[in-house]
Amino acid sequence: MNHCHFLVPGSLDRPTGGSRYDRAIVEGLRQAGQPVVVHELAGEYPGADPAAEAAVAEALRQIPPGTPIVVDGLVLGALPACFAAESKHLPTIALIHHPLGEETGLSHTQADALLRQERAALATVNAVLATSEFTAGRLRELGLYRGAIHIARPGVQRADVVRIRPNGDLVQLLCIGSITPRKGQDVLVEALHQLSDCDWQCHLIGDTRLDATFARQVKAQISRYGLTERITLPGALSADALEQAYQAADLFVLPSHYEGYGMVITEAIAHGLPIVTTTGGALATTLPPTAGLATPPGDATALATALRQVITDPHRHDQLARGARIARETLADWQPAIATVMALVQEMNQDA
């Protein structure tokens, strides 16, 4: 079987949702018999620096003409000119997690520039994969891509269901996501400040290096509110440590302003955890309504109200936990997404 090449930003082992998605697809393709060469590209994305441009150019030079390539959207949208120059020689599949211009914290000028870059890049590709129907819809609404869009929703591995705590225990809150503005940990800290009278502890797990300035702001906010004994920031964790964190949790919280899918929501459901999240981006459809509560993104008071309801009312907590366990039975594994990508790669190989 012919090879395909997968271009990703940085290490495939980065502790981000996008990298975990890419890694699952690569591993699944290999297990299905499709040889994959991964290019872990140096540099900054999507604000491409000289190191990124050099890394992409070198990777593209190494790939034989006619070989299908799958390109993570962070890389593709960063350097449209590089991919346009090779588009006639390398069948290209764009893998889009969410439109780059919709990242939280961008100025209008930055967002517009990224949307223009992504539009130019997608004009050169042979196929587009989106990780959710929501993201596919946004690509069309923003005029980024008018052709057919293939959907490859993330899968989830079955996990051991967490135990149900006796009423009256300290409620352990778990939030997983890189410490970045889009994930909204600052909003969660503000909400938890409003719940100082409740009995809880919260663990904000995620990489603090992607936006070190924001991570320092969150730490300072925790200190300012006197919550350093109640809110921990352990950084990114290993797979085993992350599983231990799930097993120790009572309630999963995701305060994101925007998600292209929200893989951690389905992972929490796979553990049978009740959820409090937002309606940001695809989260409005990723969360089963019986498994949790959703509030408007960026609204700390609404988030605090939802959290208070679940923290202080054991019946409501158990009701949502039962909903999560029912929803757990409907979760798909990674095979449908892998099969979708596999079919596109094989189609590109046939056409080459």
URLIN-V761915 format. One record per residue. OMEGA is omega in whole degrees, -180 to 180 (none if undefined). Layout:
{{OMEGA} {OMEGA}}
This chain:
{{-180} {179} {162} {-178} {-177} {-179} {-175} {178} {179} {-178} {175} {180} {177} {-178} {176} {179} {180} {179} {177} {176} {-179} {-178} {180} {179} {180} {-180} {180} {178} {-180} {179} {179} {177} {180} {178} {-178} {171} {-178} {174} {179} {-164} {176} {176} {-179} {179} {3} {177} {-168} {175} {-180} {179} {178} {-180} {179} {-178} {179} {-180} {180} {179} {-179} {178} {-177} {-172} {-179} {178} {179} {-179} {178} {174} {173} {-174} {175} {-175} {177} {180} {-176} {-177} {-179} {-171} {-177} {-177} {179} {-178} {177} {-178} {-177} {-170} {-180} {-175} {-175} {175} {-169} {175} {178} {177} {-172} {176} {170} {180} {-174} {-178} {-180} {175} {180} {174} {179} {170} {178} {-180} {179} {-179} {-180} {-180} {180} {178} {178} {179} {-178} {177} {179} {-179} {-177} {177} {-176} {-171} {179} {-180} {179} {173} {173} {-177} {176} {174} {179} {-179} {176} {179} {179} {177} {179} {-177} {-179} {180} {-178} {-179} {-176} {-177} {178} {179} {179} {-178} {176} {-178} {177} {172} {179} {176} {176} {-177} {174} {179} {180} {179} {176} {-178} {173} {177} {177} {176} {170} {-177} {-179} {179} {-180} {176} {-178} {178} {177} {-177} {-177} {-178} {-176} {-178} {170} {180} {178} {177} {179} {179} {177} {179} {-179} {174} {178} {-178} {-178} {-179} {-178} {-175} {-176} {168} {-175} {179} {178} {-175} {178} {-178} {179} {-174} {-176} {173} {-173} {179} {179} {180} {177} {178} {179} {178} {179} {179} {178} {180} {-179} {-180} {180} {-175} {-175} {178} {-175} {-180} {179} {174} {-176} {-176} {176} {-177} {173} {-180} {-180} {180} {178} {178} {177} {179} {176} {-176} {-180} {-173} {173} {-173} {179} {-178} {174} {-174} {-172} {170} {-173} {172} {174} {172} {-178} {-176} {-177} {176} {180} {177} {176} {178} {178} {177} {179} {-178} {169} {-169} {164} {-177} {179} {176} {-176} {178} {-176} {-176} {-180} {-180} {179} {-179} {171} {-173} {180} {-174} {-177} {179} {-180} {-179} {178} {179} {177} {-176} {-176} {-179} {177} {178} {178} {180} {179} {179} {180} {-179} {-176} {-179} {-172} {-177} {-179} {179} {179} {176} {-177} {177} {180} {177} {176} {177} {178} {-179} {175} {179} {180} {-177} {-178} {-175} {178} {173} {-175} {-172} {178} {179} {179} {180} {179} {180} {180} {-179} {179} {179} {179} {177} {179} {178} {180} {-178} {-175} {none}}
